[in-house]
Amino acid sequence: MPLPNESGPAVGSVREEQARHYLEAQGLRLLDRNYRSRRGEIDLIMRDGDCLVFVEVRYRKSSAYGSPAETVTYGKRRRITAAAQQYLQQNPSRLDCRFDILGLGAAGQVEWLKNAFDAT
């Protein structure tokens, strides 16, 4: 998909769509996207068998400053887990949960880190 500018909300939407397609090809099923709460945002919420998966999508044009996954800071992880807790309050589930990071590179590289961090 051609992108006129490599930053901004339009690029984020395109990258999240690419991530969704990739994960669906791996057998996951989309439940929700861009879930927002006062506590934070979750890019994709998917189901992987008997597991509810909260996915953070990251994109980087260059790996000069680290991989896309390395850009998920402690603060970002806290906001994601807080938003996930609120999502679960609104959508109770008995499924196990995990937090994944899907990193996308400019040259089409995909780095999928399953269970990338805990809710602590």
PANUGU-495863 format. One record per residue (C-alpha): residue number from 0; residue in one letter; x, y, z. Coordinates in nm, 2 decimals. Example, Ala and Ser with C-alpha at 12.3 -4.5 7.8 and 13.67 -1.06 7.14 Angstrom:
BEGIN
SITE,seq,type,east,north,up
SITE,0,a,1.23,-0.45,0.78
SITE,1,s,1.37,-0.11,0.71
This chain:
BEGIN
SITE,seq,type,east,north,up
SITE,0,m,0.00,0.00,0.00
SITE,1,p,0.16,0.33,-0.10
SITE,2,l,0.18,0.58,0.18
SITE,3,p,0.23,0.95,0.10
SITE,4,n,0.38,1.01,0.45
SITE,5,e,0.54,0.76,0.68
SITE,6,s,0.38,0.90,1.00
SITE,7,g,0.04,1.00,1.13
SITE,8,p,-0.29,0.84,1.20
SITE,9,a,-0.35,0.72,0.84
SITE,10,v,-0.03,0.53,0.84
SITE,11,g,-0.12,0.38,1.18
SITE,12,s,-0.45,0.25,1.04
SITE,13,v,-0.28,0.10,0.74
SITE,14,r,-0.02,-0.07,0.96
SITE,15,e,-0.29,-0.20,1.20
SITE,16,e,-0.47,-0.34,0.90
SITE,17,q,-0.16,-0.52,0.78
SITE,18,a,-0.11,-0.66,1.12
SITE,19,r,-0.47,-0.78,1.14
SITE,20,h,-0.43,-0.96,0.80
SITE,21,y,-0.11,-1.12,0.91
SITE,22,l,-0.25,-1.24,1.24
SITE,23,e,-0.57,-1.37,1.07
SITE,24,a,-0.35,-1.57,0.83
SITE,25,q,-0.19,-1.72,1.14
SITE,26,g,-0.54,-1.84,1.26
SITE,27,l,-0.64,-1.55,1.50
SITE,28,r,-0.98,-1.40,1.48
SITE,29,l,-1.05,-1.02,1.53
SITE,30,l,-1.28,-0.93,1.81
SITE,31,d,-1.22,-0.55,1.84
SITE,32,r,-0.98,-0.28,1.71
SITE,33,n,-0.87,0.05,1.85
SITE,34,y,-1.03,-0.01,2.18
SITE,35,r,-1.00,0.31,2.38
SITE,36,s,-1.06,0.38,2.75
SITE,37,r,-0.95,0.66,2.98
SITE,38,r,-0.66,0.44,3.08
SITE,39,g,-0.52,0.36,2.74
SITE,40,e,-0.57,0.21,2.39
SITE,41,i,-0.54,-0.14,2.25
SITE,42,d,-0.47,-0.16,1.88
SITE,43,l,-0.62,-0.51,1.82
SITE,44,i,-0.80,-0.76,2.04
SITE,45,m,-0.80,-1.10,1.89
SITE,46,r,-0.88,-1.46,1.98
SITE,47,d,-0.62,-1.73,1.94
SITE,48,g,-0.80,-2.06,2.02
SITE,49,d,-0.88,-2.05,2.39
SITE,50,c,-0.68,-1.72,2.45
SITE,51,l,-0.78,-1.36,2.43
SITE,52,v,-0.49,-1.16,2.28
SITE,53,f,-0.43,-0.79,2.32
SITE,54,v,-0.20,-0.68,2.04
SITE,55,e,0.02,-0.37,2.02
SITE,56,v,0.12,-0.29,1.66
SITE,57,r,0.45,-0.10,1.61
SITE,58,y,0.60,0.02,1.29
SITE,59,r,0.95,0.15,1.22
SITE,60,k,1.10,0.27,0.89
SITE,61,s,1.45,0.18,1.02
SITE,62,s,1.59,-0.04,1.29
SITE,63,a,1.87,0.21,1.37
SITE,64,y,1.70,0.29,1.70
SITE,65,g,1.59,-0.06,1.78
SITE,66,s,1.32,-0.30,1.67
SITE,67,p,0.96,-0.19,1.66
SITE,68,a,0.90,-0.42,1.97
SITE,69,e,1.17,-0.24,2.16
SITE,70,t,0.97,0.08,2.14
SITE,71,v,0.70,-0.05,2.38
SITE,72,t,0.81,0.12,2.70
SITE,73,y,0.71,0.03,3.05
SITE,74,g,0.46,0.32,3.06
SITE,75,k,0.30,0.20,2.73
SITE,76,r,0.28,-0.15,2.87
SITE,77,r,0.10,-0.02,3.18
SITE,78,r,-0.15,0.18,2.97
SITE,79,i,-0.22,-0.13,2.76
SITE,80,t,-0.27,-0.36,3.06
SITE,81,a,-0.50,-0.10,3.23
SITE,82,a,-0.71,-0.07,2.91
SITE,83,a,-0.72,-0.45,2.89
SITE,84,q,-0.85,-0.47,3.25
SITE,85,q,-1.12,-0.22,3.17
SITE,86,y,-1.21,-0.42,2.85
SITE,87,l,-1.24,-0.73,3.06
SITE,88,q,-1.47,-0.55,3.30
SITE,89,q,-1.70,-0.45,3.01
SITE,90,n,-1.66,-0.79,2.83
SITE,91,p,-1.62,-1.06,3.09
SITE,92,s,-1.43,-1.37,2.97
SITE,93,r,-1.31,-1.69,3.11
SITE,94,l,-1.04,-1.72,2.84
SITE,95,d,-0.67,-1.69,2.93
SITE,96,c,-0.52,-1.36,2.82
SITE,97,r,-0.19,-1.26,2.67
SITE,98,f,-0.02,-0.94,2.55
SITE,99,d,0.15,-0.96,2.21
SITE,100,i,0.36,-0.71,2.02
SITE,101,l,0.36,-0.72,1.64
SITE,102,g,0.64,-0.52,1.49
SITE,103,l,0.64,-0.42,1.12
SITE,104,g,0.94,-0.30,0.93
SITE,105,a,0.95,-0.08,0.62
SITE,106,a,1.09,-0.37,0.41
SITE,107,g,0.80,-0.60,0.51
SITE,108,q,0.97,-0.76,0.81
SITE,109,v,0.73,-0.90,1.07
SITE,110,e,0.83,-0.96,1.43
SITE,111,w,0.56,-1.12,1.63
SITE,112,l,0.63,-1.15,2.00
SITE,113,k,0.37,-1.37,2.17
SITE,114,n,0.32,-1.31,2.54
SITE,115,a,0.56,-1.02,2.51
SITE,116,f,0.48,-0.89,2.86
SITE,117,d,0.27,-0.96,3.17
SITE,118,a,-0.01,-0.75,3.32
SITE,119,t,0.21,-0.65,3.62
